[in-house]
């Protein structure tokens, strides 16, 4: 007489294991949920929470200090990042040294980062690792490079704009503060940098608005609350 393929006890064990897997899978689906869909790319609540952790860590602030409006703005940035990521060319990357330099800048924001153990502890508190931080910073630099290459050539700041800012905004501010007026020649470069940054922000806002207008974006829930359990 042939032996059964599986003994009854083993069958029960297998069925139990399968039920546990199904239960775990169902739990995972309940715990994580979709907070946005950008042209078919799903953004999960875990992505949103990771973005908040990354932003708090890279800015050197407490992750619990975000207001509801700041959390909502972080989700908007995730959507914008996805729209910009779609504009990247294959193989477009940033030098590893730039990433290393940016990591060093972030590390300086955390006093405990002076030691290797303290640095690892700081990363762990925000749910990060050295490699995940490097990857997120590399993505950030990559998108910044894209924006710079796309928009910077169209930004032209002439001397008349610099002089207008100096006379109409900087001088009045310095007088209100009771400071001596710095000569235009000393602050001209700083003023030009400010005007370039302002123009870049305006162009970026316009570009993102254009990308959003031609994209399919669904955000069913814009409030970051506790995960469903």
Secondary structure as the mmCIF struct_conf table of DSSP 4:
data_model
#
loop_
_struct_conf.conf_type_id
_struct_conf.id
_struct_conf.beg_label_comp_id
_struct_conf.beg_label_asym_id
_struct_conf.beg_label_seq_id
_struct_conf.end_label_comp_id
_struct_conf.end_label_asym_id
_struct_conf.end_label_seq_id
HELX_LH_PP_P HELX_LH_PP_P1 UNK A 2 UNK A 4
BEND BEND1 UNK A 5 UNK A 6
HELX_RH_AL_P HELX_RH_AL_P1 UNK A 8 UNK A 31
BEND BEND2 UNK A 32 UNK A 32
STRN STRN1 UNK A 34 UNK A 38
TURN_TY1_P TURN_TY1_P1 UNK A 39 UNK A 40
STRN STRN2 UNK A 41 UNK A 44
HELX_RH_AL_P HELX_RH_AL_P2 UNK A 45 UNK A 59
TURN_TY1_P TURN_TY1_P2 UNK A 60 UNK A 60
HELX_RH_3T_P HELX_RH_3T_P1 UNK A 63 UNK A 65
HELX_RH_AL_P HELX_RH_AL_P3 UNK A 68 UNK A 85
TURN_TY1_P TURN_TY1_P3 UNK A 86 UNK A 87
HELX_LH_PP_P HELX_LH_PP_P2 UNK A 88 UNK A 89
TURN_TY1_P TURN_TY1_P4 UNK A 90 UNK A 91
HELX_RH_AL_P HELX_RH_AL_P4 UNK A 96 UNK A 108
TURN_TY1_P TURN_TY1_P5 UNK A 109 UNK A 109
HELX_RH_3T_P HELX_RH_3T_P2 UNK A 111 UNK A 114
BEND BEND3 UNK A 115 UNK A 115
HELX_RH_AL_P HELX_RH_AL_P5 UNK A 116 UNK A 125
TURN_TY1_P TURN_TY1_P6 UNK A 126 UNK A 127
HELX_RH_AL_P HELX_RH_AL_P6 UNK A 130 UNK A 151
HELX_RH_3T_P HELX_RH_3T_P3 UNK A 152 UNK A 154
HELX_RH_AL_P HELX_RH_AL_P7 UNK A 159 UNK A 165
HELX_RH_PI_P HELX_RH_PI_P1 UNK A 166 UNK A 170
HELX_RH_AL_P HELX_RH_AL_P8 UNK A 171 UNK A 176
TURN_TY1_P TURN_TY1_P7 UNK A 177 UNK A 178
HELX_LH_PP_P HELX_LH_PP_P3 UNK A 179 UNK A 183
HELX_RH_AL_P HELX_RH_AL_P9 UNK A 184 UNK A 213
TURN_TY1_P TURN_TY1_P8 UNK A 214 UNK A 214
BEND BEND4 UNK A 215 UNK A 215
STRN STRN3 UNK A 217 UNK A 218
BEND BEND5 UNK A 220 UNK A 220
HELX_LH_PP_P HELX_LH_PP_P4 UNK A 226 UNK A 228
#
